Amino acid sequence: MSEATKRRGSAAAWTLAGILFVGFLLRLRGIRSGLPVALNLDEYAHFTVSAVKMFGGGHNPNYFQNPPGYTYLLQAILSVAYLTPPVGSTGASIHHAFETDATTIYTIARVTSAAMGIGASLALYFAGRKLWGTGVALAAAAFLTFTFLPVHYSHFALNDVPTLLPLCIGLFGLSGVIVNGRALDYGIAGLGLGLATGTKYTAAALSVAIFVAWATHFYDDREQGKKEFKYLVLAAGVALLAFVIVNPFAILDHSKFLYDVRRQSDQSSSIAKLGTDDTNGWFYYAWTLFWGFGALPLLMSIAGAGLALKNDWRKSLPFVVFGLIVFLFMGKQLRFYARWMMPIYPVLAIFAAYFAVEAGRWINSKLKPRTGERSPAYAITAVMIIALLGPVIHVVHNDQVLSRTDTRQLAKDWIIENVPTDQKIAFDLLGPPPYYNVNGALKGDPAFTIRPLPRGSEVELYAKKLNPALLDEFEQQGYCYVVSGSTQKGRVTKDPSKAPGAAAYFKALDERGEKIASFSPMKPGHALPKFNFDISYNYYPLGYYRPGPEINIYRLSGGNCSPDGKT
């Protein structure tokens, strides 16, 4: 190996290390947002709490609407962190820790998510290098590391970012299948496919990409295709085995598994949520990619895919097919969230990187008369800086937002300080039960006297069931304080015709209640964005100052809440 080659290799290694190190730091800032309460209802309801319950409670998650791969990983990590075997133990120390110090356990789960996100960037680097060399590999790792949505969701113990690690391992195997077609390549692709699908079901689309890669070999050389067919079967077998290892009760409790998968499919494809944007999923997801991945990186990705197909369609077609299948399948659902499209972000990163490198080389060739035989690395770096400037601004801003106190905590602190402990409070659905300190879940905080919280399917129906008559009930029952959040009010007022009773409720609350405190997440002079299931929770707009909804606290004065009443 020549000295020049060694220097290039060393420079690439240090550049990759820098990308991953800075990316991990960006994911750690604000990672304790909202704790000790996981204010995101999905984060509270799944994964972490399920991992804790498995200690002494059996290993069947009894819930398969999300696959349990991430849950089992968290159980293993908690087992090491608390020196408690996952089998043959009551897990008393972990249960006690979760009851008294949930912050530590959620932080462990969130750091795991962040680390897996960085691991995905590393795996994508190797996939890109096998396909198109070190330049594309480094650029692809940078796109996946510094774009907004992968960084934002690395702050939470959800399965979206963790899925990217096994998925990118599968893409590395897919790259090997495309370039070499060896049994090992098919095996790695199958391993990534099985582990990723056992973490998030939509990753199953990778199976089609593996098949397409094999089909291109068969198209070029029938004999080689026949030889590789047994490797394709091997990939399927490895994928199935890996899926069963991280989701064993898909077999052991197959009836419950099939029921939950059907239920999840039915909910996503046929039951719209109040507050969902009035558009179809394809338009919605296209919009989310413009800010979740970045407008310029997205355009570069589209152009890069076209250029790669033109230059070598055999290398690029499997990746294009994977991205299209996920996009087309998810777009036909009635429910859509930006994070559900995250499995295609590695593909977008690969093609954006391909374009960045080709653009850098072209720019360098045009500058040669003035600069001589300078390496195209300088031009490629300039293209990358321009492409990632916008996403990084929003990433850094979002980290600052998440590091500040949530409006829900500010409102709760105000209530503890200003509302007598014997008063009843009617809270909007703002967070999970620990937020309201139900049954004294948070040691040291007073337990509020609140109305019963909706559970299960009732959570989705909560906003629709509001009506002005509830205010009369509040006053009769002595619930003189009402805490209202914009994430519920915004779902209703976005289109009042879909929940007229609830719209009338919020109007009556403004008219009848005295607003005694208000907490906004926005900077002074910035209006709260119109409700959206992503923007209202992801804090992408630069007008946000802190996380959380806008919260207003009202005092009712009729019935038993009047000065002459019983309360």
PLY file of the C-alpha trace (Angstrom):
ply
format ascii 1.0
element vertex 567
property float x
property float y
property float z
element edge 566
property int vertex1
property int vertex2
end_header
0.00 0.00 0.00
1.43 3.34 -1.04
1.95 6.26 1.34
-0.69 8.29 -0.51
-3.22 5.49 -0.12
-2.45 5.23 3.60
-2.92 8.99 4.02
-6.26 8.90 2.21
-7.40 5.98 4.33
-6.35 7.73 7.52
-8.09 10.95 6.46
-11.29 9.03 5.69
-11.17 7.25 9.06
-10.70 10.50 10.96
-13.45 12.20 8.96
-15.86 9.35 9.68
-14.93 9.39 13.37
-15.58 13.13 13.48
-18.96 12.77 11.79
-20.06 10.06 14.21
-18.68 11.81 17.30
-20.35 15.14 16.56
-23.56 13.34 15.56
-23.63 11.48 18.88
-23.10 14.71 20.83
-26.03 16.29 18.96
-28.18 13.33 19.97
-27.17 13.53 23.62
-28.02 17.22 24.08
-31.58 17.43 25.39
-31.87 13.67 25.75
-33.39 13.99 29.24
-36.22 16.17 27.93
-39.34 15.93 30.10
-37.94 13.33 32.49
-38.72 11.78 34.92
-41.95 11.58 32.91
-41.89 10.27 29.34
-44.38 12.84 28.09
-44.64 11.23 24.64
-47.53 8.77 25.04
-45.97 6.20 22.69
-42.66 6.33 24.54
-44.48 5.93 27.85
-46.72 3.07 26.72
-44.26 0.85 24.86
-40.70 -0.49 24.79
-39.13 0.82 28.04
-42.03 0.02 30.34
-42.48 -3.32 28.56
-38.79 -4.15 29.10
-39.16 -3.38 32.82
-42.33 -5.46 33.14
-40.62 -8.49 31.61
-38.40 -8.80 34.67
-40.33 -11.28 36.77
-43.36 -11.01 34.52
-42.49 -13.40 31.70
-41.01 -12.66 28.30
-44.19 -12.60 26.24
-44.78 -8.89 25.47
-48.49 -9.65 24.86
-48.39 -6.80 22.39
-47.33 -7.07 18.76
-48.66 -3.93 17.06
-45.00 -2.94 17.29
-42.50 -5.82 17.13
-40.53 -6.36 20.37
-36.94 -6.37 19.07
-36.09 -3.02 20.67
-37.88 -4.05 23.86
-35.79 -7.21 24.24
-32.62 -5.22 23.59
-33.55 -2.76 26.34
-34.25 -5.65 28.70
-30.77 -7.03 28.02
-29.13 -3.64 28.56
-31.06 -3.01 31.79
-30.09 -6.49 32.93
-26.42 -5.52 32.63
-26.89 -2.01 34.04
-28.64 -3.29 37.16
-26.80 -6.64 37.42
-30.10 -8.48 37.23
-30.50 -11.60 35.05
-33.49 -11.36 32.68
-34.42 -14.96 33.50
-34.93 -16.43 36.96
-35.22 -13.10 38.77
-38.09 -10.99 40.04
-36.24 -7.91 38.83
-37.07 -6.18 42.12
-34.14 -3.77 41.85
-35.19 -2.66 38.37
-38.86 -2.30 39.34
-37.82 -0.26 42.38
-35.55 1.90 40.23
-38.36 2.51 37.74
-40.68 3.60 40.54
-38.14 5.87 42.27
-35.72 6.93 39.53
-37.42 6.55 36.15
-35.11 9.25 34.75
-32.13 6.89 34.79
-33.95 4.03 33.07
-35.46 6.26 30.38
-32.07 7.89 29.84
-30.48 4.47 29.33
-33.21 3.61 26.81
-32.83 6.94 24.99
-29.03 6.73 24.84
-29.46 3.24 23.39
-31.66 4.74 20.67
-29.09 7.48 20.00
-26.21 4.99 19.85
-28.13 2.79 17.42
-28.75 5.84 15.24
-25.01 6.50 15.08
-24.43 2.79 14.48
-26.76 3.06 11.49
-24.61 5.85 10.03
-21.53 3.65 10.46
-23.21 0.68 8.75
-24.40 2.94 5.94
-20.82 4.12 5.46
-19.73 0.56 4.71
-22.70 0.03 2.40
-21.87 3.19 0.46
-18.18 2.36 0.27
-18.86 -1.07 -1.18
-21.10 0.44 -3.85
-19.44 3.70 -4.85
-16.32 4.26 -2.81
-15.17 6.24 0.21
-16.43 9.64 -0.95
-20.03 8.50 -1.30
-19.70 6.50 1.93
-18.63 9.50 3.99
-21.26 11.76 2.46
-24.01 9.17 3.06
-22.98 8.82 6.71
-23.07 12.61 7.06
-26.55 12.90 5.55
-27.96 10.24 7.88
-26.14 11.73 10.87
-27.05 15.40 10.49
-30.54 15.55 8.97
-33.34 16.62 11.27
-35.65 13.68 11.85
-33.02 10.99 12.61
-31.48 13.33 15.18
-34.78 14.37 16.76
-36.06 10.84 17.29
-32.70 9.70 18.63
-33.74 11.64 21.76
-36.60 9.24 22.53
-36.97 5.58 23.41
-39.04 4.69 20.36
-38.26 2.02 17.77
-37.94 4.27 14.71
-34.25 5.17 15.00
-33.14 1.80 16.46
-34.60 0.12 13.37
-32.12 2.01 11.20
-29.14 0.05 12.57
-30.21 -3.46 11.50
-31.73 -1.96 8.35
-28.40 -0.39 7.37
-26.66 -3.68 8.15
-29.12 -5.22 5.70
-28.28 -2.50 3.16
-24.60 -3.31 3.61
-25.40 -6.93 2.84
-27.51 -5.79 -0.11
-24.54 -3.81 -1.43
-22.45 -6.96 -1.23
-25.12 -8.92 -3.08
-25.12 -6.30 -5.83
-21.34 -6.14 -6.18
-20.23 -9.70 -5.39
-23.24 -12.00 -4.96
-21.52 -14.24 -2.40
-23.31 -16.42 0.14
-21.93 -14.22 2.94
-23.44 -11.12 1.36
-26.86 -12.73 1.10
-26.53 -13.92 4.69
-25.74 -10.42 5.99
-28.62 -8.97 3.96
-30.98 -11.57 5.42
-29.69 -10.95 8.94
-30.33 -7.23 8.65
-33.75 -7.85 7.13
-34.83 -10.17 9.95
-33.54 -7.99 12.78
-34.95 -4.81 11.25
-38.38 -6.37 10.65
-38.33 -7.66 14.23
-37.89 -4.04 15.32
-40.27 -2.33 12.86
-42.46 -4.21 10.39
-42.06 -1.81 7.45
-38.41 -2.84 7.15
-39.72 -6.02 5.51
-39.63 -4.10 2.21
-35.89 -4.84 2.17
-36.80 -8.39 1.11
-37.98 -7.08 -2.27
-34.73 -5.16 -2.75
-32.71 -8.33 -2.09
-34.84 -10.18 -4.62
-34.32 -7.43 -7.20
-30.56 -7.58 -6.68
-30.65 -11.33 -7.31
-32.91 -10.84 -10.33
-30.41 -8.45 -11.96
-27.72 -11.15 -11.66
-30.10 -13.70 -13.14
-30.91 -11.26 -15.95
-27.22 -10.83 -16.77
-26.16 -14.46 -16.37
-28.69 -17.28 -16.04
-26.12 -19.74 -14.70
-24.87 -17.29 -12.10
-28.47 -16.48 -11.18
-29.24 -20.17 -10.67
-26.17 -20.51 -8.49
-27.18 -17.51 -6.39
-30.76 -18.69 -6.02
-29.69 -20.99 -3.21
-28.03 -17.95 -1.60
-31.35 -16.12 -1.94
-33.04 -18.99 -0.11
-30.26 -18.75 2.50
-31.03 -15.04 2.96
-34.71 -15.85 3.47
-33.85 -18.51 6.03
-31.47 -16.25 7.94
-34.06 -13.46 7.88
-36.77 -15.73 9.26
-34.46 -17.07 11.97
-33.33 -13.58 12.98
-36.94 -12.38 13.09
-37.98 -15.27 15.32
-35.00 -14.73 17.64
-36.03 -11.12 18.33
-39.76 -11.89 18.19
-40.09 -15.50 19.44
-43.71 -15.17 20.47
-44.66 -14.52 16.87
-44.45 -18.33 16.79
-45.14 -19.23 20.43
-48.21 -16.98 20.61
-49.00 -16.79 16.91
-52.74 -16.14 17.30
-52.12 -12.99 19.37
-49.32 -11.97 17.00
-51.52 -12.25 13.91
-54.41 -10.48 15.66
-52.25 -7.51 16.66
-50.63 -7.20 13.24
-54.07 -7.19 11.58
-55.30 -4.66 14.13
-52.36 -2.35 13.48
-52.88 -2.66 9.74
-56.60 -1.91 10.07
-56.00 1.12 12.29
-53.38 2.58 9.95
-55.30 1.95 6.73
-58.93 2.58 7.68
-59.20 4.70 10.86
-58.22 8.35 10.49
-57.27 10.37 13.59
-58.88 13.66 14.49
-56.43 16.39 13.52
-54.84 14.50 10.62
-54.02 16.75 7.67
-56.68 16.72 4.96
-54.51 15.15 2.28
-53.33 11.73 1.21
-50.31 9.99 2.65
-48.13 10.39 -0.44
-48.43 14.17 -0.45
-48.03 14.28 3.30
-44.89 12.16 3.34
-43.41 14.12 0.44
-43.94 17.28 2.52
-42.31 15.72 5.61
-39.23 14.76 3.61
-38.65 18.41 2.69
-38.07 19.28 6.34
-37.34 15.90 7.97
-34.50 15.14 5.54
-34.04 18.65 4.20
-35.18 20.37 1.01
-31.78 20.54 -0.67
-30.67 17.04 0.44
-34.01 15.65 -0.84
-33.61 17.28 -4.25
-30.03 16.01 -4.36
-31.28 12.53 -3.52
-33.84 12.53 -6.33
-31.27 13.83 -8.80
-28.69 11.36 -7.48
-31.08 8.43 -7.94
-31.70 9.45 -11.53
-27.99 9.89 -12.20
-27.11 6.57 -10.56
-29.77 4.73 -12.56
-28.37 6.27 -15.73
-24.75 5.44 -14.90
-25.24 1.94 -13.45
-28.85 0.86 -12.97
-27.83 -2.55 -11.60
-26.23 -0.99 -8.54
-28.95 1.53 -7.86
-32.19 -0.24 -8.81
-32.53 -2.37 -5.63
-32.17 0.74 -3.46
-34.67 2.67 -5.56
-37.17 -0.20 -5.38
-36.85 -0.39 -1.59
-37.50 3.33 -1.18
-40.45 3.33 -3.56
-42.13 0.33 -1.93
-41.98 1.90 1.53
-43.20 5.24 0.20
-46.07 3.77 -1.83
-47.20 1.40 0.93
-47.09 3.94 3.75
-48.69 6.63 1.59
-51.88 4.65 1.10
-52.57 4.55 4.86
-55.03 6.94 6.52
-52.65 7.65 9.39
-49.28 9.17 8.70
-46.42 10.44 10.82
-43.06 11.63 9.52
-41.15 9.06 11.60
-42.98 6.20 9.90
-41.13 7.10 6.69
-37.71 6.96 8.33
-36.76 3.54 6.85
-36.16 5.26 3.50
-33.80 7.87 4.98
-30.69 5.67 4.48
-31.64 5.29 0.81
-32.14 9.04 0.48
-28.75 9.54 2.15
-27.01 7.16 -0.28
-28.37 8.90 -3.38
-27.88 12.42 -2.00
-24.28 11.41 -1.32
-23.89 10.04 -4.84
-25.05 13.36 -6.26
-22.82 15.37 -3.91
-19.73 13.45 -5.01
-20.58 13.66 -8.71
-21.36 17.38 -8.36
-18.09 17.95 -6.50
-16.11 16.14 -9.17
-17.79 18.15 -11.91
-17.10 21.44 -10.11
-13.49 20.39 -9.58
-13.08 19.58 -13.28
-14.34 23.04 -14.20
-11.89 24.67 -11.80
-8.85 22.67 -12.95
-7.55 25.34 -15.34
-7.17 27.68 -12.35
-6.40 25.28 -9.50
-4.43 22.57 -11.22
-4.75 18.90 -10.22
-6.38 19.61 -6.86
-8.33 16.75 -5.24
-12.11 16.92 -5.72
-12.45 16.44 -1.95
-12.49 20.23 -1.45
-15.36 20.73 -3.88
-17.28 17.74 -2.47
-16.85 19.14 1.04
-18.19 22.51 -0.11
-21.24 20.84 -1.66
-21.87 18.93 1.57
-21.59 22.03 3.74
-24.11 23.86 1.56
-26.47 20.85 1.53
-26.38 20.26 5.29
-26.36 23.87 6.50
-30.16 24.10 6.69
-30.71 20.74 8.44
-27.93 21.40 10.95
-29.40 24.80 11.89
-32.68 23.07 12.74
-30.92 20.20 14.53
-28.95 22.56 16.78
-32.06 24.67 17.42
-34.08 21.58 18.27
-31.41 20.40 20.71
-31.64 23.76 22.47
-35.44 23.50 22.61
-35.33 19.98 24.08
-32.80 21.04 26.71
-35.25 23.58 28.17
-38.10 22.91 30.59
-41.29 21.62 28.97
-44.39 23.80 29.18
-46.21 20.92 30.86
-43.68 20.94 33.68
-43.94 24.72 34.01
-47.72 24.45 34.25
-47.48 21.69 36.83
-44.99 23.64 38.93
-47.30 26.66 38.82
-50.26 24.57 39.97
-48.27 23.05 42.84
-47.26 26.52 43.97
-50.53 28.39 43.42
-53.46 25.97 43.68
-54.46 24.60 47.09
-53.81 20.85 47.35
-57.46 20.12 48.20
-58.69 21.51 44.88
-59.90 19.30 42.03
-58.40 19.87 38.61
-59.75 18.95 35.17
-56.70 18.29 33.01
-56.65 17.93 29.25
-54.93 14.80 28.03
-51.42 16.28 28.17
-49.29 13.27 29.10
-49.30 9.83 30.73
-50.56 9.11 34.28
-47.22 9.85 36.01
-47.44 13.43 34.77
-50.50 13.95 36.96
-48.83 11.95 39.75
-51.66 9.41 39.75
-51.41 7.25 42.90
-48.35 9.24 43.99
-46.18 7.86 41.18
-43.68 10.72 41.50
-42.14 10.77 44.94
-42.03 14.24 46.45
-44.77 15.72 44.26
-48.30 16.15 45.58
-50.88 13.85 43.98
-53.49 15.87 42.11
-57.19 15.16 42.41
-58.11 14.81 38.74
-60.83 13.40 36.52
-60.30 9.80 35.34
-57.90 9.65 32.40
-58.82 7.94 29.14
-57.09 4.62 28.54
-56.45 2.43 25.51
-58.69 3.21 22.56
-60.36 5.98 24.59
-57.23 8.11 24.16
-58.03 8.54 20.47
-61.66 9.44 21.25
-60.86 11.88 24.05
-60.97 15.11 22.03
-64.11 14.13 20.13
-66.06 13.51 23.34
-65.60 17.01 24.74
-68.70 19.22 24.82
-69.85 22.42 26.62
-71.99 20.45 29.07
-68.78 19.16 30.64
-68.13 22.63 32.06
-71.41 22.42 33.97
-70.34 19.01 35.30
-66.97 20.41 36.33
-68.64 23.19 38.32
-71.16 20.82 39.93
-68.44 18.34 40.88
-66.04 20.99 42.13
-63.44 20.79 39.36
-62.84 24.53 39.46
-59.49 24.54 37.65
-59.26 23.48 34.00
-55.91 22.90 32.29
-56.11 23.02 28.50
-53.36 22.16 26.00
-53.01 23.22 22.37
-52.32 19.67 21.20
-55.92 18.76 22.06
-57.54 22.08 21.22
-55.62 22.30 17.92
-56.87 18.89 16.78
-60.41 20.18 17.16
-60.15 23.75 15.92
-58.19 22.65 12.84
-61.54 21.56 11.36
-64.40 22.23 13.82
-66.89 20.42 11.58
-65.26 17.07 12.48
-65.91 17.55 16.20
-68.45 20.37 16.64
-69.18 19.51 20.27
-65.50 19.72 21.17
-65.11 22.99 19.24
-68.03 24.41 21.23
-66.39 23.17 24.45
-63.16 25.10 23.83
-65.11 28.21 22.83
-67.22 27.99 25.99
-64.10 27.45 28.11
-62.59 30.68 26.75
-65.83 32.55 27.44
-66.74 31.12 30.85
-63.34 30.48 32.38
-60.96 33.08 33.77
-57.50 32.45 32.30
-55.20 32.67 35.29
-51.96 31.34 33.78
-50.55 30.61 30.35
-47.37 28.87 29.17
-46.22 29.08 25.58
-43.48 27.07 23.87
-42.85 29.89 21.39
-40.36 32.74 21.36
-41.90 36.19 21.95
-43.56 37.45 18.78
-43.92 33.98 17.21
-47.36 32.46 16.79
-48.02 28.82 17.62
-48.03 26.81 14.36
-51.30 25.33 13.21
-51.76 21.88 14.75
-49.96 19.07 12.99
-49.14 15.60 14.29
-45.47 16.19 13.51
-44.71 19.90 13.76
-46.64 20.25 17.04
-44.45 17.60 18.65
-41.12 17.80 16.76
-40.41 21.53 17.26
-38.90 21.95 13.79
-39.99 25.61 13.33
-37.34 28.02 14.56
-40.01 29.97 16.48
-40.08 27.30 19.22
-38.24 28.16 22.44
-39.10 25.18 24.62
-40.87 21.82 24.16
-44.52 21.17 24.87
-47.91 22.52 23.83
-49.31 25.92 24.70
-51.02 25.46 28.04
-53.74 27.68 29.52
-55.08 27.32 33.05
-58.63 28.51 33.72
-60.63 29.10 36.88
-64.37 28.38 36.68
-66.73 30.42 38.84
-70.18 28.84 38.52
-71.98 26.28 40.67
-69.80 24.88 43.43
-66.89 26.92 42.06
-68.59 30.27 42.72
-67.40 32.44 45.61
-70.62 31.55 47.45
-70.47 27.86 46.48
-69.17 24.94 48.44
-65.73 25.05 46.84
0 1
1 2
2 3
3 4
4 5
5 6
6 7
7 8
8 9
9 10
10 11
11 12
12 13
13 14
14 15
15 16
16 17
17 18
18 19
19 20
20 21
21 22
22 23
23 24
24 25
25 26
26 27
27 28
28 29
29 30
30 31
31 32
32 33
33 34
34 35
35 36
36 37
37 38
38 39
39 40
40 41
41 42
42 43
43 44
44 45
45 46
46 47
47 48
48 49
49 50
50 51
51 52
52 53
53 54
54 55
55 56
56 57
57 58
58 59
59 60
60 61
61 62
62 63
63 64
64 65
65 66
66 67
67 68
68 69
69 70
70 71
71 72
72 73
73 74
74 75
75 76
76 77
77 78
78 79
79 80
80 81
81 82
82 83
83 84
84 85
85 86
86 87
87 88
88 89
89 90
90 91
91 92
92 93
93 94
94 95
95 96
96 97
97 98
98 99
99 100
100 101
101 102
102 103
103 104
104 105
105 106
106 107
107 108
108 109
109 110
110 111
111 112
112 113
113 114
114 115
115 116
116 117
117 118
118 119
119 120
120 121
121 122
122 123
123 124
124 125
125 126
126 127
127 128
128 129
129 130
130 131
131 132
132 133
133 134
134 135
135 136
136 137
137 138
138 139
139 140
140 141
141 142
142 143
143 144
144 145
145 146
146 147
147 148
148 149
149 150
150 151
151 152
152 153
153 154
154 155
155 156
156 157
157 158
158 159
159 160
160 161
161 162
162 163
163 164
164 165
165 166
166 167
167 168
168 169
169 170
170 171
171 172
172 173
173 174
174 175
175 176
176 177
177 178
178 179
179 180
180 181
181 182
182 183
183 184
184 185
185 186
186 187
187 188
188 189
189 190
190 191
191 192
192 193
193 194
194 195
195 196
196 197
197 198
198 199
199 200
200 201
201 202
202 203
203 204
204 205
205 206
206 207
207 208
208 209
209 210
210 211
211 212
212 213
213 214
214 215
215 216
216 217
217 218
218 219
219 220
220 221
221 222
222 223
223 224
224 225
225 226
226 227
227 228
228 229
229 230
230 231
231 232
232 233
233 234
234 235
235 236
236 237
237 238
238 239
239 240
240 241
241 242
242 243
243 244
244 245
245 246
246 247
247 248
248 249
249 250
250 251
251 252
252 253
253 254
254 255
255 256
256 257
257 258
258 259
259 260
260 261
261 262
262 263
263 264
264 265
265 266
266 267
267 268
268 269
269 270
270 271
271 272
272 273
273 274
274 275
275 276
276 277
277 278
278 279
279 280
280 281
281 282
282 283
283 284
284 285
285 286
286 287
287 288
288 289
289 290
290 291
291 292
292 293
293 294
294 295
295 296
296 297
297 298
298 299
299 300
300 301
301 302
302 303
303 304
304 305
305 306
306 307
307 308
308 309
309 310
310 311
311 312
312 313
313 314
314 315
315 316
316 317
317 318
318 319
319 320
320 321
321 322
322 323
323 324
324 325
325 326
326 327
327 328
328 329
329 330
330 331
331 332
332 333
333 334
334 335
335 336
336 337
337 338
338 339
339 340
340 341
341 342
342 343
343 344
344 345
345 346
346 347
347 348
348 349
349 350
350 351
351 352
352 353
353 354
354 355
355 356
356 357
357 358
358 359
359 360
360 361
361 362
362 363
363 364
364 365
365 366
366 367
367 368
368 369
369 370
370 371
371 372
372 373
373 374
374 375
375 376
376 377
377 378
378 379
379 380
380 381
381 382
382 383
383 384
384 385
385 386
386 387
387 388
388 389
389 390
390 391
391 392
392 393
393 394
394 395
395 396
396 397
397 398
398 399
399 400
400 401
401 402
402 403
403 404
404 405
405 406
406 407
407 408
408 409
409 410
410 411
411 412
412 413
413 414
414 415
415 416
416 417
417 418
418 419
419 420
420 421
421 422
422 423
423 424
424 425
425 426
426 427
427 428
428 429
429 430
430 431
431 432
432 433
433 434
434 435
435 436
436 437
437 438
438 439
439 440
440 441
441 442
442 443
443 444
444 445
445 446
446 447
447 448
448 449
449 450
450 451
451 452
452 453
453 454
454 455
455 456
456 457
457 458
458 459
459 460
460 461
461 462
462 463
463 464
464 465
465 466
466 467
467 468
468 469
469 470
470 471
471 472
472 473
473 474
474 475
475 476
476 477
477 478
478 479
479 480
480 481
481 482
482 483
483 484
484 485
485 486
486 487
487 488
488 489
489 490
490 491
491 492
492 493
493 494
494 495
495 496
496 497
497 498
498 499
499 500
500 501
501 502
502 503
503 504
504 505
505 506
506 507
507 508
508 509
509 510
510 511
511 512
512 513
513 514
514 515
515 516
516 517
517 518
518 519
519 520
520 521
521 522
522 523
523 524
524 525
525 526
526 527
527 528
528 529
529 530
530 531
531 532
532 533
533 534
534 535
535 536
536 537
537 538
538 539
539 540
540 541
541 542
542 543
543 544
544 545
545 546
546 547
547 548
548 549
549 550
550 551
551 552
552 553
553 554
554 555
555 556
556 557
557 558
558 559
559 560
560 561
561 562
562 563
563 564
564 565
565 566
